[in-house]
Amino acid sequence: MTDSNQLITMYCQMLTIRRFEERCNTLFMQGRIPSTLHLYIGQEAVAVGVCAHLRTSDYVLGTHRPHGHAIAKGVALRDIMAELMAKVTGCSKGKAGSMHVGDIRVGMPPAIGIVGGNAPIACGMALAQKRLGRNDVTVCFFGDGAANEGAVHEAMNMASIWTLPVVFVCENNLYGASTPFHAVSKSENVADRAVAYGMPGVIADGSDVLAVYQAAGAAIERARAGQGPTLLECKTYRLCGHSRSDPLTYRSKEEEAEWRAREPIGRLGAELKAQGVATDASLEQIEREVTAQIDDAVAYAEASPYPLPEDALKHVFYE
C-alpha cells in the first residue's frame, strides 16, 4: 500500500525526471551538452515505480536511456548534469557522458550503453549478493529491442537455474529505435517468454506508476525471499525520439496523441487531486521546487571545470 506521502514522493520524482530531460533537450539544442541523448520522457513511471522499493544497497543496472533510472535510484542531479556537460565533477568524472551515468555509492554502477549488455552483469552482481548473504536484489532494466539479444536470454536462463535475486524489467516502449516490436517478434508480450526460463512473467501498465509499483513490489519481495528472478514487462511509450537524431517519421500522430493522453505524470496528478492528497496550488509548488533543483544542477555543472588532458589515462584501470 502507498500512503499520501509516498504518492507525493513518486509524483515529485517523475516530475523531476521529466523536467530534467526537457532541460537536457534544451541544453543539447543550444550546444551546451556534447554527444547525443536518449531521453526518458514518457517512461518515468517505470523507473520510479520500481525504484520506490529499493534500498541503497540494492543494485540498478541502466541502459543507454539511463537518466530516469539514475534519478529514481538517488544519483544527484548535480552529478548527472555535470557528467552530461563533460565536467570533472560529473558522476563519471566527465569521461562517460549520457549513456554511462551512475553512482555506485547509491547502488547504481555506471549505466551500460550496449543493448542487452547489462543483463549478464546483473547476474554477476546478483550472484555476489546471494553468496554474501546480503538479502539485496539487482534490477536490470532493458528495452524491447534488447529482448531479442542473445545475452538477455542467456542471462535470464542463468538467473533462473541459479535462483538469483534479479528482477528483469523490460521497458517495452513499442519500438527498438524505429523498428516496431511486432515486426521482430511473433510473441505479443515479452513477458510470455518467461515460462521458458521457469520464472514468472508479469505485465504492468508502464504509464501507471501505481501499477508498476505493485507489480515490482511482488517481484522484488520474491527475489529477497530467495525465490529467484522475475521478468516484469512494463508497457510504456517514449514521448520523444529514440535519440536526438530521430525524426520520428515512423509513428502516427494518432498513436502519439493516444499515449500523450495517458502519460504518467498528469495521470498521477489527477489522481492525487481526486483523492484530496494534492491541489493545483500544491502541485504548482512542487513544480517550482523541481525547477529550482534543476536550475541549481545546471549552474553547478556550468561552473565546474573540464577534466585535464593528462587525466585521460586515469581510472582506465583500478588505482
C-alpha positions, 0 to 999 in steps of 0.5 A: 500500500502507498500512503499520501506521502509516498504518492507525493514522493513518486509524483515529485520524482517523475516530475523531476525526471521529466523536467530534467530531460526537457532541460537536457533537450534544451541544453543539447539544442543550444550546444551546451551538452556534447554527444547525443541523448536518449531521453526518458520522457514518457517512461518515468513511471517505470523507473520510479515505480520500481525504484520506490522499493529499493534500498541503497544497497540494492543494485540498478543496472541502466541502459543507454536511456539511463537518466530516469533510472539514475534519478529514481535510484538517488544519483544527484542531479548535480552529478548527472548534469555535470557528467552530461556537460563533460565536467570533472565533477560529473558522476563519471568524472566527465569521461562517460557522458549520457549513456554511462551515468551512475553512482555506485555509492547509491547502488547504481554502477555506471549505466551500460550503453550496449543493448542487452549488455547489462543483463549478464552483469546483473547476474554477476552482481546478483550472484555476489549478493546471494553468496554474501548473504546480503538479502539485496536484489539487482534490477536490470532494466532493458528495452524491447529491442534488447529482448531479442539479444542473445545475452538477455536470454542467456542471462535470464536462463542463468538467473533462473537455474541459479535462483538469483535475486534479479528482477528483469524489467523490460521497458517495452516502449513499442519500438527498438529505435524505429523498428516496431516490436511486432515486426521482430517478434511473433510473441505479443508480450515479452513477458510470455517468454518467461515460462521458458526460463521457469520464472514468472512473467508479469505485465504492468501498465508502464504509464501507471506508476501505481501499477508498476509499483505493485507489480515490482513490489511482488517481484522484488519481495520474491527475489529477497525471499530467495525465490529467484528472478522475475521478468516484469514487462512494463508497457510504456511509450517514449514521448520523444525520439529514440535519440536526438537524431530521430525524426520520428517519421515512423509513428502516427500522430494518432498513436502519439496523441493516444499515449500523450493522453495517458502519460504518467505524470498528469495521470498521477496528478489527477489522481492525487487531486481526486483523492484530496492528497494534492491541489493545483496550488500544491502541485504548482509548488512542487513544480517550482521546487523541481525547477529550482533543483534543476536550475541549481544542477545546471549552474553547478555543472556550468561552473565546474571545470573540464577534466585535464588532458593528462587525466585521460589515462586515469581510472582506465584501470583500478588505482 
